[in-house]
């Protein structure tokens, strides 16, 4: 969604120079731009053309931009609005947001600020459409990997290339990004698809048991070994083994794994002979293995053996275009699971989702959707239903560098607007008292 093109945008301003600049900039980004010098002409255009976004000035003769926003919200529910004004104030910001403006852009603003505001408004529009319709268009769903963003398309291309060979693959990425899904996609797209795929979480198996679990053991090899048992490597013979979180292996186990990679043979615990295996190894890690090598925490020779083909799974914050598709997917999954009708996500919730950084990535999003579906009784999921740390997430976007005072003032205005101008609530969110808030606002206005 980010950077959506070919949208129909209406620019409303009584200053010809302002219209000219906005029109030129928006056309350069591939948008179709309509213009109006007053609200009356703007309403006529809205009635005769399908407009995705309106960018309107605040102060105009006879009828103001706020009146236009009120008309749009009453009659054109799918149209987004950005308010532009040279009269920046707390009251103006609150009124604009209350009326339904998605963004409040004080003059003077840079091209980057304009483009970021437009992208955010159009992103929210697309997000709402997908979530409410429940039928995302152009969704990519390959072995559980859901998305259509550029990072996901790149990831799928890399998976396809890796699946054509039998080379060892190293999958890197933060926790919760779906590294095991990538490994499964590689296996089930390869010539080994009919053979076993065996995932092993190296960090979840106690060190004293890991060798036996991986390579198997013979009867009597240690106390409790009452019978011989094959390990994960033998189980995966002919197929693929995933060594998840391989960075958790001890130095001693790293040496043994290196030998398996070199010789394609395993030796069961307590055995004297090795066994030949035909296996493809995929390793994954949520840590930077090269950095661990530099710190002598991971063997460099093992790293080079694993690092034949490297695939990095992007974090969710780098693929915001896919958030709507994932919300829809997980909502459908859990409402079907508990036999419940799908709730509607309000605009405020969608805005919070887009502004949140998702440190737990897709796993965190899925867990949150499941919790909301199970615990919310109403037909809507609204802002109070979200965890407190998500309710006031700042919208993402490219923001030019500003002074600390300017950044602070912009954030204060945003928080005030989000609570409808309630200074007590805003002060509580900001962690300051009302007097300090009042002083900061007076200082910004002076």
N, C-alpha and C positions, 0 to 999 in steps of 0.2 A: 504493500500500500504506500509505503514511504516514497515521496517523489511522484505521486500519481500524475499522469499526463492526460491531455485531451479532455479536461474538465471544462464545464461552462461556468464562467465566473462573471458576475455583474459588479461593476465598480460604480459607486454612487458618490459624487463629490461636486460641489458647486464651483470648484476652482479648476479651470481647464488644464493648467500646468500639472496639477496633482493627478488628474485623470490620465494625462498623457504619459507621465512617468510610470504609474501603476500598470497601465495597459501595455507599455513597451516591455516592462520587466516580466509580466505574466505571459505575454505572447512568446517571449524568448524561452520560456519553460514549456512551451507546447500547448498552452491553454487557449480556449476560445473565449474571447473577452467581449462582453457587452458593456456599454457605458450609459450613464444617466446623470444629468446635472441637478436633478431634484428628486424628491420622493415620489411625486405624482408620476413622472416618467418611469421611475424604477418599478412602480407597481404595475404599470402597463406591460413592461417587459416581462415581469414575473408571471403575469397572466397568460402571456403568449409564447413563452419559451421555458423549457425545463432547465432551471438554474441549479447548479450544485452548490455554489458558494456566493454569498454577497459580501462585498467589502464596502462598508459605508462610512462616510464622515459623520461625526457627531453633530456639529453645529452647522445647520443649513437654513436658508430662509423659509419662513412660514412653518414648515413641517420638519422636525428634527430626525436624526438618525435613530433615536430611541423609539420614535413612533413607527419608523419603518421596521425595526426589529420586532416590535409588538405585533405588527401586521403579518410579518413573515411567520412568527411562531403560531399565530392563530390560523393561518391558511396554507402554509407550505412547510409541513413538518420535517421533510427530508432535507431541506435547504439549510446549510450552515451559514454562520454570520461572523464576520470579523469587524469590530468597531475600531475606526481610526480617528484619532482626535489630537489636536494641539492643545487641548485644555485638560491635561492629565490631572485627575484628582481622585481621592478615595471615593467620593460620592459618585463620580462618573463611572468608575470601575465597577462599583457595586451595582449601580443601576443597569449598566450594560450586561453584566452577568445575569442579573435577576431577569431581565427581559429575554435572555436566551442567546447572547453573543458567546460564541465559542472562544474568541480571543479578544483581548483589549490591547490595541497597539498604539502607544503614545508617540506623537511626532516630536522630534525627527527620528526616523528609524532607518536602519541600514537595509540594503537589499537582502542580506542574510537573514535579518530579523523578519522581513516580509515573507521570504520563501519558507522559513521555518514555521511561521504562523499558518501559512496556507497549507503546508504539508500536514501539520497537526490537525487542522480542521477537517481536511479531506480524509485523513486517516481515520478519524473518529466516525465520520460519516460511513466509510466503508466497513469499519468494525461493527457499527450498529446494524448495517444492512445484513451482513453475514450472520451475526449472532441471532438476530430476530427472525430471519428467514430460515435459518438452519440448513441452508443448501448452498454452501460455498461453491463458487464456480472455479474450475481450473485447479482443483485440489490435487496435489501429488500425495499419494499414499503408497509407498513402496516398502513392503515388509514392516509396516507400522511407522515408517518415517513420514510424518505429515507436514506439508508445507509447499509453498510455491515461490518463496522468496529467492533472491539471487544466491544467498549463502547455501540454501538447501539444494538448489539446482546444481550448484558447484559440487556439493557433497555427493549427490547422486551420480554425477559424472565420474567422480573419483572412485566411487564404489563399483561402478560398472567396469572401469579400467582394471581395478584391482581383482575383480572376479574372473578376469580372463586369464590370469596367471596363477601359479601355485606359490608365488613368493610370500615370504613372511610379511605380515602387516602389523604396524604399530598404530593403534588408534588412541589419539590424545584428546582430552577435553575435560571440562569441569564436571564435577559430580552433578548428576541429574540431566545431562545433555542427551543421553541415549547412545552411549558407546556400544553397549551390547546389541542394540538394534542394528547399528552399523555392521558389527561383526556378523550377525545373522544374515543381513542382506548380502554381504560378500559371499558367505557360504552357500546360501540358497540360490544365488545367481551363478554359481560356479559349476564346474563339471562334477564336483563332489556333493551336489545337492541331495542325492539319494542316500548318502552315507551319514553317519551321526555328526551332530553338532553338539559339543560338550563344553558348556561354560563353567569355569572354575573361579571362584572369588578367593584369590590368594590371601587377602587380608582377613578373611573370615575363618580360615582354618588355622588352628594352633600350630606353631612352628614345629613342635615335636611330632605332629601327625602329617605335616604337609608332604614330606617325601613319600610316605606310605600311600597317602591319598592320590598323589600324582602318578607314582610308578608301580604301585601295588606291593604286596609282600607275600612271602612264602610261609607255610605253616611253621610255627616255632621261631619265627624271626625275632619276636619279642614277646614279653608277657602279655597274654591275651590274644595272641595270634593263633587261634585254634584251627584255622584253615587258611589255605592260600586264597588270595583275592587279587583280582586285577585292579589296576589303578585307572585314573581318568585317561591317561595316554593310551593304554590298551583299548579302553572302551571307545575311544575316538578313532581307532585305527581305520584308515581309509577315508576319514572325514577331516573335521576341523576341531581344534581345541582352542578355546578362548581363555587366556590367562589374564583375568581381570585384576586390575590394580597390581600389576607385576612388580611395581616399585616397593611393595610390602615384603618381598622375599628377602630373607637373610643373605649375607654374603656367601654362606656355605651352600644354600639352595641355588643361588645365582650360578655358582660354579657347576653344579649338577645340571642345571637347565642348559648352560652353555654347551656342555658335552653332548646333550641330546640334540641340540641344534646342529652341532658339527657332525655327529656320527649317525644321526637318525636311528639311534638305538637307546633302549632303556634297560635298566637293571633293577629288578624288583628287590626290595629290602630283604636281606637274608639270602639272596640268590648269588650264584657264582657266575652264571652265564647271562649275557645280554640278549635282548630280543629286538629284532629288526621291526621298525614301525614305518608305516606310510601315513604320514599325518601332515596337515598344514597347521601352522601355529599363527594365531592372531593374539597379540598382547595389547593390553590397554592400560592407561594410567591417567589419573587426574592431576598428576604432578609433572613438572617439566623435567624429563629424564636427563636431558643434556645438562641442566643445572645441577642435578644430583650427581652426575658424573664429575662435574667440576669440583664438587664438594667431597668427592671420594665416598659418596653414599650409594653409588651404583656402579657396577663394573663397566668400564668403557668398552671392553671386548664384547660383552653381552649386549650392550646398547647398540653397537654397530651391527651385530647379528640380527637384532630385532628391527632395526631402523632401515629396512630395505625399501618398503613402501610406507610412507607416513600419511595418515589421514587425520586432520584436526576437525573435530565436531564443534560447530560454532555455538556459543552460549545464546540463550534466548534473547538477551538484551541486544544482540546483533542481528536479530531476525524478527523485529516487531511486526512485520507484515504477516507473520504466521500466527500471531496471538489469537486472532479471531477464529481461524480455522481450528486451532487447538481447543479453544473454549467450546466451540460447537461440537467437536469430536468427543470431548470428555463429558459434556452435558448429556449428549445422546447416550453415551455409554452408561452413565450412572442413573439417569431417569429410567432407562430400560431395566437396569439391575434391580431397582427397588419398586418398579411399577408406578412411577409418579409422573405427573405432567410436567413438561419442561417449563421452568420459570422464565420470566423476562428479566434481562440484565438492564438496569437503568443506565442512562448516559453517564451519570456520575461514577458508577462502578466501572464502566468501560474506560472512562478517562483515567481512573486510578490504575487500572490494569496496564494501560499504555504508558503511564508515567512511572510505574514501579520498575526496579532494576532486576528483579527475579534472581537473587543470588543462588537459589536452589534449582533454577532453570525449569525444564519441563516437568520434572518430578514435583517441584513445589507447586506449579500451576495445577497439575492434575490433583494433587492432594487437597488444594484449596477448593477446586471445583467440586470434588467429592464431598467435602465438609459442608459447603454451601447448599448442595442439593439435599443432603441428608438432614441438615439442621434448620433450614429455612422453611417455614410453614406457609408463607404467603405466596401469591402468584408472581411477586417481584423480588428480585435480589437488589437491595439498595445499599447505599454507602454505610449505614450503621451495621450492616451484616458483615462487613469486612473487618479483618484485624485492624487495630488502631494504627499500626505503623504504615498501613497502606492508604489510609484515608486522605492523606494530604501529600501524596507523592507529586513531585514536580514533573510536569510534562517534559519528555525528552526533546531534544532538538539542538541544532547548532546555534549557539548564542555567542555573539561577539564579546570580546573581553571588555568589562566595564569596571569602574571603580568599586571598591567595597561598599561605599555608601549607596551608590546606584543599585547595586545588586541587592543590598539589604532592603532598600525601599521597595524595589520591585517585588521581592518576596513577601513583604508585609502587605502590600496591596493585594497580592494573589490570595493570601490567607484570609484577609478581610473579605474579599469578594466571595470566597468559598463558604463563609459563614454568614453571608447576607449583611455584612457591616456590623455585626455584633462584636463590639470592642472587648467585652469581657471574655468571650469565647476565643477571640483571636489572640488576646494576651495570654490565655492559658495554653493555647497551642504553641505560641512562640516562647513560652517559659519566662515571661516578663510580667510586671504588674501594669495596671491600666495607665498609671501616670507615666511610666517609661514609654509605653506605646504612644501616648498622646504627645509626649516630647519629641519622639522620633518622627511622628507625622507632621507636627508643626515645623520641625527642622527641615523636612523634605519639601514642604510647601513654601518655605521662606527663600 
